[in-house]
Amino acid sequence: MTRRYRDEFLLSSSIALGLGVSTGHPLGMMAAAGMPLACLALDTRKGALKSAFVYYAAALWPMITGLEAYWKSEIPVIPMVLWVLTAILLSVPWAIAWTSNRVHCLWRAPLALLGTIVPPLGVVGLASPVTGAGYLFPGTDWFGLALIGLLPGVILSSQALETRHRWSVLCFTIASCTAVGVAARMLYPHDVDRLAGWTAVDTHFGDVSQPFRDFGAAQFIQKEAAIRRSRVVIFPESVVPRWSDATEAFWGQSLDQCRRRGQMLAFGAGLPANNGSRSDKVRRLNELKSYDFDAAIGALKSMNLHPGSHGWSQSGQIKATRAPADNTMLVLGAESAAFYQRVPVPLAMWRPFSRDSVPLRLDAPGVLLIDQQRAAVLICYEQMLTYPILTSMLQHPTVIVGISNTFWISHTTIPRYQANALRSWARLFRLPYLSAVNS
């Protein structure tokens, strides 16, 4: 094969691998493990950069549609610019890692991979080639992850050997990895059984931030919790847009019942960001104390709102003017705790150098203790990244919990990618997992 046709084949392979990832299918995630080979096997640094770029551009194209839905009333070119910029940023480590000395690929390939996983690039580290590790080598824990990270470097470095030795190394490497993969799938053919007494509930509320829709969602959650016999009931991200003294008063009776039953509710909620002066907070608190919550709650209950009623807005669009709120998973009832999202969506929630930004919490705990279980919690966007789940795994969790709110991207393949990525990590580390999604 001539150099020209070889380069074209590698570039085409990168595009095909990226498109496979964009489907969100497990097979696409598994195939993406070959992406470092397609990039670093080219003969020039420019070629490596181009190969990496087309991979990420193909893999991330669904984000264009998703961002258009998020910023529908904003400048139309923004989604396209962010898509291209993200692909360029993630391509840079692979261009830096390229070398004509194939032996150096043994350490350069893993370092390039690491550069796309850990911050700062890890904050946008989407479509990682290691995401499919749980489907390739289920139950192998960190060993399977290391295998995917080191394999491309081993294969590329073998090109520096004589032909006879090269084929020996390649055959041994491929045979060994195949044996590990087959053995792992035979030993762990199925997902780990879910925890007894734990339940995740999917909902179809749409945009809960719309007028009255949060009240209907709260009613549904409270009724659903009352009929469940599970100790831990998990609901999706942002089903309570704002948690405050008002919402706590509304939830009071239901939470008392949960405490008596020994039940815990875990649900996504927005906690007001720590913004504003002290005088503003005192003024808002005084206004809150003078408000007649009982009368307001009684009036809302008399309306008997429910999903799909005429009192609900059907626009389904996120309001860009909303004040920032910390994205959390609250645990209330028999136990009380709050888990803050560590990596909020860049620009949409985490806006560097802005006073209205939700903070980036890279050093925050990655595990939350619930019902004597150590839960690795991933909130929406974090399910598509690698850094949050790996830092959680270092803290020895016993279960993985994913909550997300996908109503605004339900027409894309992003929800399927989130679900399959979560399942892949659970299979890799042999952990039970629960996922609650609002659509």
Secondary structure, 3 states (H helix, E strand, C coil): CCHHHHHHHHHHHHHHHHHHHHCCCHHHHHHHHHHHHHHHCCCCHHHHHHHHHHHHHHHCCHHHHHHHHHCCCCCCHHHHHHHHHHHHHHHHHHHHHCCCCHHHHHHHHHHHHHHCCCCCHHHHCCCCCCCCHHHHCCCCHHHHHHHHHHHHHHHHHHHHCCHHHHHHHHHHHHHHHHHHHHHHHHHCCCCCCCCCCEEECCECCCCCCCCCHHHHHHHHHHHHHHHCCCCEEECCCCCECCCCHHHHHHHHHHHHHHHHHCCEEEEEEEEECCCCCHHHHHHHHHHHHCCCHHHHHHHHHHHCCCCCCCCCCCCCCCCCCCCCEEEEEEEEECCCEEEECCCCCECCCECCCCCCCCCCCCCCCCEEEECCEEEEEEEHHHHHCCHHHHHHHCCCCCEEEEEEECHHHCCCCHHHHHHHHHHHHHHHCCCCEEEEEEC
